[in-house]
Amino acid sequence: MFKFFSESFNNLKQAVSNTAKNLVGNVAASVEGEDEFSEFVLEDMEDLLISADLGVNYASELVDNLRGQDKIKPAQVKDYLKEEFSRTLAQAGSSNLNFSDNDLNIYFIAGVNGVGKTTLIAKLAYKFKQEGKKVLIAAGDTFRAAAEEQLNIWSNRAGADIVRRDKADPASVVYEAIQKANNENYNVILVDTAGRLQNKFNLMEELSKIKNVIDKNAPDKLRECILVLDANTGQNGLQQAKVFLEAINITSVALTKLDGSAKGAIVLAIAKEMKLPVKLIGVGEKMEDLKSFNPEDFINALFEE
């Protein structure tokens, strides 16, 4: 695995500080001084977990586990939550980004407009370039000229090559990128896609068509279908995930704008409800601010005083 996927993430605690306060600090404070989990205390705890964007079902399950038992006391609530959150992330699967040496690696990047998809692609390209990989970007959002132009600018910054064709069929752009990658020995293709949810049927058709082109022309080269979500959308991110899951087999999530967000609990909600691992997190605007997601570090950052 690449060096950049094992980099220490020293500022993670700062990045998730607002989430830690919402998700852990407020809950712990609500039960402080209580000897038992009364119904009033449990209801208050459930409300706090829901308001922290953990999701109604998950919050209810965590609180229901505390009803009618006497092993876990209110003073141990942080240990209880830490163990449950760790189990949830583990059950969602590995957080390591799939990559195969000495082969072509294709990454299908999906997400609604405005979540930071374009900049994430550029930062991921930059990371691969830093490891000496030859990177090609396929500009598959062909009907938004501004999106293509922005991607072109970012690809230049990252030092990656790009295939773009204004107004062309997105699947044809991806086909051209695959041919170029095979002929010129690229290591990585990053496929940008449209994210217009206003016309859901057209979007689903477009994404499915691109996926079919990859499957037909580069079988076994598709390493990940990554859904990009904005950490600040909270539970709305789950609804977005469900739409994209209908069209393509999403394998993992990249969470942008985690720094400063109070809704980072969406990491746990995605793992619990969608059984999808978060693999990449954006914690700033610089090229270096795309990091690998380390579940253990994330949990420790949430619970450290």
N, C-alpha and C positions, 0 to 999 in steps of 0.2 A: 504493500500500500504506500502511496506517496507520502513524502514528508509532511506536506501541508495538511494532510488528513490526520496527522498525529500531533500537530502543533498544540502547545499548551495554550489554553484560553484564559489568560490572566484576568481579563476584564469581564468575564462572564457574570461574576457576582454583581458587578455594577450594572451590567446590562439588564439583569432580571430583578433588580432591587424592587421595582414597583410591583412586579408580579409576586415576589416573595412576601411583600407586605400584605397584598390583597389576599393571597391564597393561603399563606401560612401564619403570618403575624396576626392578622385580624381574627382568625379562627382560634389560635392559641389564646389570645387575649379574651375571647368571648367565654372560654371555659375556665379561665384562671380563677383559682380559689374555690372552685366547685368540688365537692366530694364525690358526687355521682352524676351520671348523665340523666338528668331529668328530661321530661318531654319538652319542656320550655327551652332548655339548653340545646337539645338536639335540633329543634326546629330553627333556632337562631343560627346554629352551626351550618345547617343545610342551606339556609338563605345566603349566608356568607360565601359558601362554596359555589353556589349558583351565580352569585353576583361577580365572582372572580373568573367567570367564563369557563368553569369546569364542565358545565352541561348539567341539565336537570337529572337525567338518568344516572349519570356517574355520581353526582352529589348525593342523590337519594340512596344509592347502593352503599356508599361509604358510611352514611349516617345509619342506615338500617342495620348494618353489621354491629353497631354499638348498642342497639336496643336489646334489652333483656339479657345482657351479659354482664359479668362482674370482673372479668380478667383485666380489661383495659380501663384505666381510670382517666379522668379528665387531664390530670397532670402528664399523662403519657400520650396525649393526642398527637403531638408532633412526631413521636416515634412511629405511631400507628400510620399516620399519613405518609411519612417517608417510605415506609415499607410497602404500602399499597401503591404509591406512585412509581416506585422502582419496579414493582412487579408488572404494572401496566406497560411501562416502556419496554421491558424485556420481552413481553408477550407480543409486542408489535413487530418484532424482528430486528435484524442487525441494522445498525446506523452507519455502517461502512458503505461508501459509494462503490458500486460494482465497476471493476475495470479489469481488462485483460491485456497483459503485456504482449507485444509483438502481434497485435491484431488491431483491426478497426473497431472503435468504440463509438456508438451512436447514443446520444442523449436527447430524448424527446421532451421539450420543455413546454408545459401548458399552464394556463392560468388566465384569469380575467384581466382586462386592460386596467392599468393603474396600480398593480400590486408590486411593481418593480421587476417585472420579468426580463425586460431588456437589459437592465443594468446587472441583474444576476447572471445572465448569459455572458456578458462581457467579463465580469469578475471571475466566473468559472473558466472562461477561456484564458484569462490572465494567469490563473493558478496552474492550469495545465502547461501553458507556455513557460512558466517559471521552472517547471520540471523537465523542460526540453522537448515537450511534445509538439507535434505539428498539428495545428488546430484549424478547422474550417467551420464557419458559421453559415447555416442555411436560413436565409431570411424568408420564413414562411408566412409572415403576416403581410401579404403582398398588396392588400387593398387599403392599407393606411400608409401613405407616402411618408408621413412624419415618423412612423414607427421604423420603416426601413432606413430612413436617413439617420435617425438616432442610433440604430444598430450599427450602421456603417461607421459613424463617428466613434462609438465605443469599441468596435472591433479594431479600428486603427490604434486606439489607445492600448488595447490589450496585445497588439502585435499579431492578431489572428487574421486569416483570409476570410473572404465572404463571397457567397453566391447570392445575388439578388436580381430579381426581374420584376420591375414595377407592373402591377395589374395582371401578372401572369397567374396561372393556376398554381397554388401553393405546392401541390403534390409534384408538379413538374420541376419546381425549384429544388425540392428535396431529391428527386431523381437525378438531376444534374449534379447536385452536391455529392451524391454517392458515387457517380461515375468519376468525377474529379478526384475524390478521395482515393478511389481504387487505383486510378491511373498515376497519381502523384504521391502515393504512399503516405497519406495522412493517418495520424493516430486517433484523432477525435473529430466527430461532427456534432455540433450543437444545433439542434433544430428549434428555431423560434416558430411559434404558432399564434394564430389569432385568438382573441379572448372576448368576442362579442356575444354576451349572453342574451342580448335583446332578441336575437333570432336563433333560438336554441337549436332548432332542427338543422339549419344550415351549418351551424358551428359543429354539431355532432358529425354531420356528413363529411365536412372538410377534414376534421381530425381523423376520422376513420379512414378516409382515403389516403391521407399521408401515412398513417400507420401501415396500411396495406402495401404501399409503395416500398416502405422500409422492409417489411416482412418478405416481399417478393424479390427485391433486388439486393438486399443485404441480410440474408437469413442468419440468425444467431448473432448478429452484430449489435442489436438493440440492447444496451445494458440497463437503462433506466427510463421509465416514463415519470418525469418529476413534475409534481403539481406545485406551483409557486403560490403561496398565500401571504398576505400582509398580516403580521401579528396583531395589528390594531383592529382587524375586523372581528376578532373573537369568534363567537358561535356562527356568524355568517360564513366564516371560512368552511365550516362543515357542510353547509348547503352548497357552496361552490364545489367542494370535493365530490359530492354526490352526483352533480351534473357531469363532471369530467369522467367519473368512474363509469358512467353509462356509455361513453364514447370510446375510451381507451383504457387499457389495463394499467392504471396508476400504480407505480411500485413504491414511491416514496414522496416525501414533501420537503420543499425548501421554504423556510420561514424568513421573510424579509422584515426589516424594521423592528427587530426584537429589542433593540436598545431603546430604553425609555418607555416601552409599552407596559401597560398594567394588565394586559390580556395574554401574557405568555402561557397561561394555563391551557391555551388552545393546543399546545404540544401534547398534553396529556389527553385532552378530549379527542384529538385525532387518533392517537394510539389506542384509546379505549373503544371508540365507536367505529372507526374505519379500519382498525388493525393495520395502520400505515405508519412506518417509522419516519421520523424527521431525520434528514441526513445532512442538510446544509442550513446554516443560519446567517442572516445578514445583520451586522451590528454597527453599521456606519456607512459612510459614503465613499470611502477610499477603496481602491482596488483590493487592498489587503484585508478588507473588512468582511469578506465572505469566509466563514469558518466551518469546519466540520462540526457536526453535533455529537457531543459526547454525553450520553444519558447520565452516567455517574456524576460527571462534573456539574451537569444541569441540576440534578437532585441536590447535590451538596451545596450548590450556590443558593438554592431556594431555602435551605434549612440552616445554613450557618448563621450564627449571630453576628 
